[in-house]
């Protein structure tokens, strides 16, 4: 079981957050609702979406590595 207070839990949460925001950027209705602000607290969603779309190969590899770690190592 992964909790948020461990390092691997924080990494899993961060990867899932980036992947989810990148998906939100592809959906037009969610893009206007959630990713319209570029500053402040709501800007975190926009910045995570930008990271997810620009570094999609690195994020995908990190997700696969983290999935392998959580399933087989931990």
N, C-alpha and C positions, 0 to 999 in steps of 0.2 A: 504494500500500500504506500503510495507516494503522498507525502504531506507537503504543504507549502513552505514549511519552515526548514526543510533540508535544501541543499544546493541543487540536487537533481529535481526536486519538486519545483523550485523556482525556474529552472531551465525548461522543464516541461510546460509550465504555465506560460512562460515567455514565448516559446515556440508555438503553442496553440493560439496565443493572443495574436501573434504576427500572422499566422496562417488564416485565422478568422477574419482579421481586418483586411487582408489581401483579398479574401473572398468577397467581403462586403463592398470592396471597391469595384468588383465586376457586376454587382447587382445595382441597376440604376436607382431604384427607389431607396435602397439602403445607403447608397453613395450620397444622395442629396440630404438624407436625414442625419446620417451619422458622421460623414466625412466632410461636411461643408466647412467646418471651422478648422483653421490651420494654427491657431494659437490657443493657449490656455489648457484647461483640463481636457476638453474635447479634442484638442490638437494631438493628443497622444494616440488616438485612434488613427488619425490621418498619417502621422509619422510611422506608425507600425505598418500601415497599408503600403506606404512608399517603400519601406524596408522589404516587405514581403514581395512586392512586385519587381523591384530592382535586383534583389539578391535571391531570386526564386530558386536558383540551382543550389546555392549554399544552404538556404533554409530547408529545401527538400532533403538534402543529404543529412543535415543536422537532425531532421525529424526521423529519418530512417535509423540513424545511429542511436538516437535517444530511445526509439522504440525497441531496438535490439537490446540496449542496456537495461531498460525497464523489464522487458519480458524474460530475458535469459540470464543476465548477470545479477540483478538485484533480487 
